[in-house]
Amino acid sequence: MHIHDHPVFGERLREPVTFFFEGKPYQAYKGESIASALMANGIKKLGLSRKLVQPRGLFCSRGRCCSCYMTVNGEDHVRTCMKEVEDGMEIFTNSEDPDVRG
């Protein structure tokens, strides 16, 4: 859900873009973070915790935690709260830990 006409800030939405999450198309606005674009489209589960295997969602929204890590355009463990959504971007949840020994 986006706020289209804010009582204080007015009209703040920019041009629309289409991104793909788990292969399905969604709409966002240029300048939004990936995490906020997902939240605006009703997607709150960003992955699973490593130890307890429980749903992970947006936590700090400023790049300090690891709750919003996802695979973006083939790059694993991208902090989606810190990266802007782009037209045609492909986003997937991380299914496993990165291969750091590769």
C-alpha atoms as an extended CHARMM CRD file, in Angstrom:
* protein
*
       102  EXT
         1         1  MET       CA              0.0000000000        0.0000000000        0.0000000000  PROA      1               0.0000000000
         2         2  HSD       CA              1.3990000000        3.3760000000       -1.0130000000  PROA      2               0.0000000000
         3         3  ILE       CA              0.3680000000        6.7520000000        0.3180000000  PROA      3               0.0000000000
         4         4  HSD       CA             -0.5850000000        8.6620000000       -2.8070000000  PROA      4               0.0000000000
         5         5  ASP       CA             -1.4420000000       12.0400000000       -1.2930000000  PROA      5               0.0000000000
         6         6  HSD       CA              0.2230000000       12.6820000000        2.0480000000  PROA      6               0.0000000000
         7         7  PRO       CA             -1.3700000000       15.4870000000        4.1130000000  PROA      7               0.0000000000
         8         8  VAL       CA              2.0310000000       17.0760000000        4.8710000000  PROA      8               0.0000000000
         9         9  PHE       CA              4.3830000000       15.9660000000        2.0730000000  PROA      9               0.0000000000
        10        10  GLY       CA              1.8280000000       16.0170000000       -0.7450000000  PROA      10              0.0000000000
        11        11  GLU       CA              2.4240000000       13.9620000000       -3.8990000000  PROA      11              0.0000000000
        12        12  ARG       CA              5.7570000000       12.1720000000       -3.4380000000  PROA      12              0.0000000000
        13        13  LEU       CA              5.5020000000        9.1240000000       -5.7080000000  PROA      13              0.0000000000
        14        14  ARG       CA              7.7770000000        9.0060000000       -8.7220000000  PROA      14              0.0000000000
        15        15  GLU       CA              7.5480000000        7.0800000000      -11.9480000000  PROA      15              0.0000000000
        16        16  PRO       CA              6.3570000000        3.4680000000      -11.6240000000  PROA      16              0.0000000000
        17        17  VAL       CA              8.6420000000        0.4900000000      -12.2310000000  PROA      17              0.0000000000
        18        18  THR       CA              7.9680000000       -3.2380000000      -12.4840000000  PROA      18              0.0000000000
        19        19  PHE       CA             10.0960000000       -5.7010000000      -10.5260000000  PROA      19              0.0000000000
        20        20  PHE       CA              9.8370000000       -9.4650000000      -10.1390000000  PROA      20              0.0000000000
        21        21  PHE       CA              9.7270000000      -11.2660000000       -6.7940000000  PROA      21              0.0000000000
        22        22  GLU       CA              9.9620000000      -15.0510000000       -6.9860000000  PROA      22              0.0000000000
        23        23  GLY       CA              9.0570000000      -14.7530000000      -10.6850000000  PROA      23              0.0000000000
        24        24  LYS       CA              5.8670000000      -12.7020000000      -10.2090000000  PROA      24              0.0000000000
        25        25  PRO       CA              5.5990000000       -9.0650000000      -11.3620000000  PROA      25              0.0000000000
        26        26  TYR       CA              4.9400000000       -6.2730000000       -8.8720000000  PROA      26              0.0000000000
        27        27  GLN       CA              4.7290000000       -2.4810000000       -9.0970000000  PROA      27              0.0000000000
        28        28  ALA       CA              6.9280000000       -0.0120000000       -7.2150000000  PROA      28              0.0000000000
        29        29  TYR       CA              8.1380000000        3.5560000000       -7.5890000000  PROA      29              0.0000000000
        30        30  LYS       CA             11.5920000000        4.7630000000       -8.5250000000  PROA      30              0.0000000000
        31        31  GLY       CA             13.5650000000        5.7660000000       -5.4510000000  PROA      31              0.0000000000
        32        32  GLU       CA             11.9870000000        3.1970000000       -3.1190000000  PROA      32              0.0000000000
        33        33  SER       CA             14.1390000000        0.6020000000       -1.4180000000  PROA      33              0.0000000000
        34        34  ILE       CA             13.5180000000       -2.9970000000       -2.4300000000  PROA      34              0.0000000000
        35        35  ALA       CA             12.3450000000       -3.8080000000        1.1100000000  PROA      35              0.0000000000
        36        36  SER       CA              9.8070000000       -0.9720000000        1.1560000000  PROA      36              0.0000000000
        37        37  ALA       CA              8.5520000000       -1.9440000000       -2.3210000000  PROA      37              0.0000000000
        38        38  LEU       CA              8.0110000000       -5.5100000000       -1.1010000000  PROA      38              0.0000000000
        39        39  MET       CA              6.2060000000       -4.2770000000        2.0230000000  PROA      39              0.0000000000
        40        40  ALA       CA              4.0010000000       -1.9640000000       -0.0720000000  PROA      40              0.0000000000
        41        41  ASN       CA              2.9830000000       -5.0090000000       -2.1220000000  PROA      41              0.0000000000
        42        42  GLY       CA              2.0300000000       -7.0110000000        0.9820000000  PROA      42              0.0000000000
        43        43  ILE       CA              5.1790000000       -9.1470000000        1.0960000000  PROA      43              0.0000000000
        44        44  LYS       CA              6.3670000000       -9.2690000000        4.6890000000  PROA      44              0.0000000000
        45        45  LYS       CA              8.2890000000      -12.5530000000        4.7540000000  PROA      45              0.0000000000
        46        46  LEU       CA             11.7690000000      -11.9000000000        3.3590000000  PROA      46              0.0000000000
        47        47  GLY       CA             13.3220000000      -15.2410000000        4.2360000000  PROA      47              0.0000000000
        48        48  LEU       CA             13.8860000000      -17.7460000000        7.0510000000  PROA      48              0.0000000000
        49        49  SER       CA             16.1190000000      -17.4800000000       10.1030000000  PROA      49              0.0000000000
        50        50  ARG       CA             19.1250000000      -19.7770000000       10.0350000000  PROA      50              0.0000000000
        51        51  LYS       CA             18.8820000000      -21.2820000000       13.5010000000  PROA      51              0.0000000000
        52        52  LEU       CA             15.1600000000      -21.5720000000       14.2130000000  PROA      52              0.0000000000
        53        53  VAL       CA             13.9830000000      -21.6400000000       10.5790000000  PROA      53              0.0000000000
        54        54  GLN       CA             11.2840000000      -19.0620000000       11.2950000000  PROA      54              0.0000000000
        55        55  PRO       CA             10.0430000000      -16.2870000000        8.9720000000  PROA      55              0.0000000000
        56        56  ARG       CA             12.2690000000      -13.2180000000        8.7760000000  PROA      56              0.0000000000
        57        57  GLY       CA             10.9390000000       -9.7390000000        8.0180000000  PROA      57              0.0000000000
        58        58  LEU       CA             12.1820000000       -6.1720000000        7.8880000000  PROA      58              0.0000000000
        59        59  PHE       CA             13.8270000000       -5.2800000000       11.2020000000  PROA      59              0.0000000000
        60        60  CYS       CA             16.1020000000       -2.2370000000       11.3370000000  PROA      60              0.0000000000
        61        61  SER       CA             15.5540000000       -0.6830000000        7.8690000000  PROA      61              0.0000000000
        62        62  ARG       CA             19.0180000000        0.8650000000        7.8710000000  PROA      62              0.0000000000
        63        63  GLY       CA             21.4800000000       -1.8620000000        6.9250000000  PROA      63              0.0000000000
        64        64  ARG       CA             22.6180000000       -2.8820000000       10.4170000000  PROA      64              0.0000000000
        65        65  CYS       CA             20.9890000000       -6.3080000000       10.7400000000  PROA      65              0.0000000000
        66        66  CYS       CA             20.7690000000       -9.2230000000        8.3070000000  PROA      66              0.0000000000
        67        67  SER       CA             16.9950000000       -9.6860000000        8.2500000000  PROA      67              0.0000000000
        68        68  CYS       CA             16.4390000000       -8.2620000000        4.7590000000  PROA      68              0.0000000000
        69        69  TYR       CA             19.1830000000      -10.1190000000        2.8550000000  PROA      69              0.0000000000
        70        70  MET       CA             17.8740000000      -11.4430000000       -0.4690000000  PROA      70              0.0000000000
        71        71  THR       CA             19.1840000000      -12.4610000000       -3.8880000000  PROA      71              0.0000000000
        72        72  VAL       CA             18.9060000000       -9.5390000000       -6.3100000000  PROA      72              0.0000000000
        73        73  ASN       CA             19.6780000000      -10.0040000000      -10.0150000000  PROA      73              0.0000000000
        74        74  GLY       CA             21.7240000000      -13.1120000000       -9.1900000000  PROA      74              0.0000000000
        75        75  GLU       CA             23.7650000000      -11.4670000000       -6.4060000000  PROA      75              0.0000000000
        76        76  ASP       CA             23.3360000000      -13.2400000000       -3.0520000000  PROA      76              0.0000000000
        77        77  HSD       CA             22.8800000000      -11.5060000000        0.3060000000  PROA      77              0.0000000000
        78        78  VAL       CA             21.9560000000       -7.9990000000       -0.8320000000  PROA      78              0.0000000000
        79        79  ARG       CA             20.6470000000       -5.7130000000        1.9250000000  PROA      79              0.0000000000
        80        80  THR       CA             17.2890000000       -4.8520000000        0.3790000000  PROA      80              0.0000000000
        81        81  CYS       CA             16.6390000000       -2.0060000000        2.8150000000  PROA      81              0.0000000000
        82        82  MET       CA             19.6730000000       -0.1870000000        1.3640000000  PROA      82              0.0000000000
        83        83  LYS       CA             19.2410000000       -0.8600000000       -2.3790000000  PROA      83              0.0000000000
        84        84  GLU       CA             16.7860000000        0.9910000000       -4.6180000000  PROA      84              0.0000000000
        85        85  VAL       CA             14.3380000000       -0.9890000000       -6.6980000000  PROA      85              0.0000000000
        86        86  GLU       CA             14.9010000000       -0.8170000000      -10.4660000000  PROA      86              0.0000000000
        87        87  ASP       CA             12.7640000000       -1.6410000000      -13.4630000000  PROA      87              0.0000000000
        88        88  GLY       CA             13.0290000000       -5.3280000000      -14.4000000000  PROA      88              0.0000000000
        89        89  MET       CA             14.8780000000       -6.2780000000      -11.2050000000  PROA      89              0.0000000000
        90        90  GLU       CA             14.6040000000       -9.9540000000      -10.1950000000  PROA      90              0.0000000000
        91        91  ILE       CA             14.4460000000      -10.6600000000       -6.4710000000  PROA      91              0.0000000000
        92        92  PHE       CA             14.4330000000      -14.0290000000       -4.6750000000  PROA      92              0.0000000000
        93        93  THR       CA             14.6410000000      -15.0620000000       -1.0350000000  PROA      93              0.0000000000
        94        94  ASN       CA             18.0000000000      -16.5310000000       -0.0060000000  PROA      94              0.0000000000
        95        95  SER       CA             17.5740000000      -20.2740000000        0.3010000000  PROA      95              0.0000000000
        96        96  GLU       CA             20.9600000000      -21.0220000000        1.8920000000  PROA      96              0.0000000000
        97        97  ASP       CA             24.1040000000      -19.5090000000        3.3240000000  PROA      97              0.0000000000
        98        98  PRO       CA             26.6420000000      -18.0370000000        0.8790000000  PROA      98              0.0000000000
        99        99  ASP       CA             29.5470000000      -20.1580000000       -0.3130000000  PROA      99              0.0000000000
       100       100  VAL       CA             32.4260000000      -18.2230000000        1.2610000000  PROA      100             0.0000000000
       101       101  ARG       CA             35.0280000000      -20.8710000000        0.4760000000  PROA      101             0.0000000000
       102       102  GLY       CA             34.3480000000      -20.8640000000       -3.3140000000  PROA      102             0.0000000000
